[in-house]
Amino acid sequence: MMLKRKNGYSVRKVPIPRLIFNDYNAVASSFHRVMGLVEIDITKARERIREIKEKEDYDVSFTAWIAKCTATAVEENKELNSYIKGRKIITFDDIDISIIVEIETKTGKKIPFNYVLRDVAHKSVKDLTDEIRSVQQKKLDEHEQVSREGRTKYTPLYGIIPAFIRRFVIRRILKNPFSLKKLIGTVGITSLGLFAQNVGGWAIPFADKTLNISIGAIKKRAIIKEGKAVEREFLCLTYLFDHNIIDGAPATRFVSRMADLLQNAEYLDDIRKK
């Protein structure tokens, strides 16, 4: 990517990974989904995570905890772990959750990296935290942002293929449940809100799966509890459901179950530093 200086501006080619993301996003944004914006009281969980940090000297990944609670709720509502293929609905046993991890390239540039946590329902929060921390320590070539094999001799060819052909291929991939599971899992979680803690609100993810969840900001708000005003911490969560597979009632049951898990700080009581 040679940078060329002009009179008052610079010019460089769009990197191949960025082209791939642009094509992927263009296809994913055309999917029709039902959206839900909710706020969940996570005061108890935040206190427990801080306590673990202080007493156990262990930094629990917030994303890992959300992923574990998500997997439990999905396990009880397995339609959410499905994709449509033609006139069939393929429901997978393992719940594989894709997350976005910020890592550094070998040149020191920070980039978002899509990573899939496999079989999340059968892993502990500590297992998932350790896995995420391990990924965060990796140093990758920028081309590995989208290809685990890194740059190949065919990578530069992507940029000269017409956009409509590239996006046709991506659309075909997104209609193959088995390719989807391998590449991006069965459930998606993004955590953009965690990078803007001083800004309230929700983040809207792309709808490439039957269930996409976006972690927004954590807001402090006073509520009345037992006749007294108390400060609580609320997490902004965005849910996107594929209405071709999930009806309103099971989607509501899922959100309700996940809210119970988060509010009660489930899976945070058995973490001990080894």
C-alpha positions as CSV (number, residue, x, y, z in Angstrom):
1,M,0.0,0.0,0.0
2,M,2.2,2.8,-1.2
3,L,1.3,6.2,0.1
4,K,1.5,9.0,-2.4
5,R,1.5,12.6,-1.4
6,K,-0.4,15.1,-3.5
7,N,-1.0,18.8,-3.1
8,G,-2.7,19.0,0.2
9,Y,-3.8,15.3,0.5
10,S,-2.5,11.7,0.2
11,V,-3.6,8.7,-1.8
12,R,-3.3,5.0,-1.2
13,K,-5.0,1.9,-2.4
14,V,-7.8,0.4,-0.3
15,P,-6.3,-2.6,1.5
16,I,-7.5,-6.0,0.4
17,P,-8.9,-6.8,4.0
18,R,-10.9,-3.6,3.9
19,L,-12.3,-4.4,0.5
20,I,-13.4,-7.8,1.8
21,F,-15.1,-6.2,4.8
22,N,-16.8,-3.6,2.6
23,D,-18.2,-6.3,0.4
24,Y,-19.2,-8.4,3.4
25,N,-21.0,-5.5,5.0
26,A,-22.7,-4.5,1.8
27,V,-24.2,-8.0,1.6
28,A,-25.0,-8.3,5.3
29,S,-26.7,-4.9,5.5
30,S,-29.3,-6.1,2.9
31,F,-30.7,-8.8,5.3
32,H,-34.0,-8.2,7.0
33,R,-34.0,-8.5,10.8
34,V,-36.1,-7.6,13.8
35,M,-34.3,-5.4,16.3
36,G,-34.6,-5.0,20.1
37,L,-33.0,-2.5,22.3
38,V,-32.9,-3.4,26.0
39,E,-31.2,-2.2,29.2
40,I,-30.2,-4.8,31.9
41,D,-29.1,-4.1,35.4
42,I,-25.7,-5.6,35.8
43,T,-24.7,-3.9,39.0
44,K,-24.2,-7.3,40.9
45,A,-22.0,-8.7,38.1
46,R,-19.9,-5.5,37.9
47,E,-19.3,-5.7,41.6
48,R,-18.4,-9.4,41.4
49,I,-15.9,-8.8,38.5
50,R,-14.2,-6.0,40.5
51,E,-14.1,-8.3,43.6
52,I,-12.4,-11.0,41.5
53,K,-9.9,-8.5,40.2
54,E,-9.1,-7.3,43.7
55,K,-9.1,-10.6,45.6
56,E,-8.0,-13.1,42.9
57,D,-5.9,-10.7,40.8
58,Y,-7.7,-12.0,37.8
59,D,-9.2,-9.8,35.1
60,V,-12.4,-11.4,33.9
61,S,-13.2,-10.7,30.3
62,F,-16.6,-8.9,30.2
63,T,-17.2,-10.3,26.7
64,A,-16.4,-13.8,27.9
65,W,-19.1,-13.5,30.6
66,I,-21.6,-12.1,28.1
67,A,-20.8,-15.0,25.7
68,K,-21.3,-17.6,28.4
69,C,-24.7,-16.2,29.4
70,T,-25.7,-15.9,25.8
71,A,-24.7,-19.6,25.1
72,T,-26.8,-20.8,28.1
73,A,-29.9,-18.8,26.9
74,V,-29.4,-20.1,23.3
75,E,-29.0,-23.7,24.6
76,E,-32.5,-23.3,26.0
77,N,-33.8,-21.7,22.8
78,K,-32.0,-23.7,20.1
79,E,-33.8,-22.2,17.2
80,L,-31.4,-19.3,17.6
81,N,-28.5,-21.6,16.8
82,S,-29.9,-22.2,13.3
83,Y,-29.5,-21.1,9.7
84,I,-31.8,-21.5,6.7
85,K,-30.7,-23.5,3.7
86,G,-33.2,-23.5,0.9
87,R,-36.4,-24.9,2.5
88,K,-34.6,-26.5,5.4
89,I,-33.6,-25.1,8.8
90,I,-30.2,-26.4,10.0
91,T,-29.9,-26.3,13.8
92,F,-26.4,-27.0,15.1
93,D,-25.5,-28.7,18.4
94,D,-22.5,-26.6,19.3
95,I,-22.9,-22.9,20.0
96,D,-20.0,-21.1,18.3
97,I,-19.9,-17.4,19.1
98,S,-17.9,-14.9,17.0
99,I,-16.5,-11.9,18.8
100,I,-14.3,-9.0,17.7
101,V,-10.9,-8.8,19.4
102,E,-8.7,-5.8,19.0
103,I,-5.1,-6.9,18.3
104,E,-1.9,-5.4,17.1
105,T,-0.3,-6.2,13.8
106,K,3.4,-6.9,13.5
107,T,3.9,-3.3,12.6
108,G,2.1,-2.1,15.7
109,K,-1.2,-1.1,14.1
110,K,-4.4,-2.0,16.0
111,I,-7.0,-3.8,14.0
112,P,-10.3,-5.6,14.7
113,F,-10.0,-9.4,14.4
114,N,-12.9,-11.8,14.1
115,Y,-12.5,-14.8,16.4
116,V,-14.8,-17.7,17.0
117,L,-15.2,-19.1,20.5
118,R,-16.2,-22.8,19.9
119,D,-18.7,-24.8,21.9
120,V,-19.2,-22.0,24.4
121,A,-22.0,-23.7,26.4
122,H,-19.5,-26.3,27.7
123,K,-16.7,-23.8,28.7
124,S,-16.4,-21.7,31.8
125,V,-16.1,-18.0,32.0
126,K,-12.4,-18.5,33.0
127,D,-11.8,-20.8,30.0
128,L,-13.3,-18.2,27.7
129,T,-11.4,-15.4,29.3
130,D,-8.1,-17.2,29.0
131,E,-8.9,-17.9,25.4
132,I,-9.7,-14.3,24.6
133,R,-6.6,-13.0,26.4
134,S,-4.4,-15.5,24.4
135,V,-5.8,-14.1,21.1
136,Q,-5.3,-10.5,22.2
137,Q,-1.6,-11.3,22.7
138,K,-1.1,-12.4,19.1
139,K,0.9,-10.4,16.6
140,L,-0.5,-10.9,13.1
141,D,0.2,-9.7,9.7
142,E,-2.6,-7.3,8.5
143,H,-3.7,-9.7,5.8
144,E,-4.5,-12.3,8.6
145,Q,-7.3,-10.0,9.7
146,V,-9.6,-11.9,7.3
147,S,-7.5,-14.9,6.3
148,R,-5.9,-17.2,9.0
149,E,-3.5,-18.3,6.3
150,G,-2.3,-14.8,5.7
151,R,-1.4,-13.4,2.3
152,T,-1.3,-15.8,-0.6
153,K,-0.3,-15.3,-4.2
154,Y,-4.0,-14.9,-5.0
155,T,-4.8,-12.2,-2.5
156,P,-3.9,-9.2,-4.7
157,L,-6.3,-10.6,-7.4
158,Y,-9.2,-9.8,-5.1
159,G,-8.9,-6.1,-5.8
160,I,-9.2,-6.5,-9.6
161,I,-12.4,-8.7,-9.5
162,P,-15.5,-6.6,-10.1
163,A,-17.5,-5.8,-6.9
164,F,-20.7,-7.5,-8.1
165,I,-18.8,-10.8,-8.6
166,R,-17.1,-10.5,-5.2
167,R,-20.4,-9.8,-3.5
168,F,-22.2,-12.6,-5.3
169,V,-19.6,-15.1,-4.0
170,I,-20.0,-13.7,-0.4
171,R,-23.8,-13.9,-0.7
172,R,-23.4,-17.5,-1.7
173,I,-21.2,-18.2,1.3
174,L,-23.7,-16.5,3.7
175,K,-26.4,-18.9,2.4
176,N,-24.4,-22.0,3.3
177,P,-24.9,-22.8,7.0
178,F,-21.9,-25.1,7.2
179,S,-19.6,-22.5,5.7
180,L,-21.0,-19.9,8.0
181,K,-20.5,-22.0,11.1
182,K,-16.9,-22.6,10.1
183,L,-16.1,-19.0,9.2
184,I,-18.2,-16.9,11.6
185,G,-19.9,-19.3,14.1
186,T,-23.6,-19.5,14.8
187,V,-24.1,-16.4,17.0
188,G,-22.4,-13.0,16.8
189,I,-21.4,-10.6,19.6
190,T,-19.8,-7.3,19.0
191,S,-18.7,-5.0,21.9
192,L,-18.1,-1.6,20.3
193,G,-19.8,0.1,23.3
194,L,-17.0,-1.0,25.6
195,F,-14.6,1.3,23.8
196,A,-16.8,4.4,24.6
197,Q,-17.7,4.0,28.2
198,N,-18.3,7.7,28.7
199,V,-20.9,7.8,25.9
200,G,-24.3,6.3,26.6
201,G,-26.3,4.4,24.0
202,W,-26.5,1.3,21.8
203,A,-24.5,0.0,18.9
204,I,-26.2,-1.6,15.9
205,P,-24.5,-4.7,14.5
206,F,-24.7,-6.1,11.0
207,A,-27.2,-9.0,10.6
208,D,-25.1,-11.8,9.3
209,K,-26.5,-14.5,11.7
210,T,-29.8,-15.6,13.1
211,L,-28.8,-13.9,16.3
212,N,-26.5,-10.9,16.6
213,I,-25.9,-9.1,19.8
214,S,-24.2,-5.8,20.3
215,I,-22.8,-4.7,23.6
216,G,-23.3,-1.0,24.1
217,A,-22.4,1.4,26.8
218,I,-22.8,0.9,30.6
219,K,-24.9,3.7,32.1
220,K,-25.2,4.6,35.7
221,R,-28.7,5.6,36.8
222,A,-30.6,6.1,40.0
223,I,-33.7,3.9,40.6
224,I,-36.1,3.6,43.5
225,K,-35.5,0.3,45.4
226,E,-37.3,-0.4,48.7
227,G,-38.4,3.2,48.9
228,K,-34.8,4.5,48.5
229,A,-32.9,6.0,45.6
230,V,-29.9,3.8,44.7
231,E,-27.4,4.0,41.9
232,R,-27.3,1.0,39.5
233,E,-25.3,0.1,36.4
234,F,-27.3,-0.7,33.3
235,L,-25.9,-2.4,30.2
236,C,-27.3,-1.4,26.8
237,L,-27.8,-4.4,24.6
238,T,-29.0,-4.6,21.0
239,Y,-30.5,-7.8,19.7
240,L,-31.0,-8.6,16.0
241,F,-33.1,-11.7,15.1
242,D,-33.8,-13.4,11.8
243,H,-37.6,-13.2,11.7
244,N,-37.6,-15.9,9.0
245,I,-36.6,-18.4,11.7
246,I,-37.5,-16.8,15.1
247,D,-40.9,-15.6,16.0
248,G,-41.6,-12.9,18.6
249,A,-42.5,-15.2,21.5
250,P,-39.3,-17.3,21.5
251,A,-37.2,-14.2,20.9
252,T,-38.8,-12.6,24.0
253,R,-38.2,-15.7,26.1
254,F,-34.6,-15.7,25.1
255,V,-34.1,-12.0,26.0
256,S,-35.9,-12.6,29.3
257,R,-33.7,-15.6,30.1
258,M,-30.5,-13.8,29.3
259,A,-31.6,-10.8,31.4
260,D,-32.0,-13.1,34.4
261,L,-28.6,-14.6,33.9
262,L,-26.9,-11.2,33.6
263,Q,-28.8,-9.6,36.5
264,N,-28.0,-12.5,38.8
265,A,-24.3,-12.5,37.8
266,E,-24.4,-16.1,36.9
267,Y,-21.1,-18.0,36.3
268,L,-19.0,-15.5,38.2
269,D,-19.0,-17.3,41.6
270,D,-16.8,-20.2,40.6
271,I,-13.8,-18.3,39.2
272,R,-10.6,-18.9,41.1
273,K,-7.1,-18.1,40.0
274,K,-5.1,-21.2,39.3
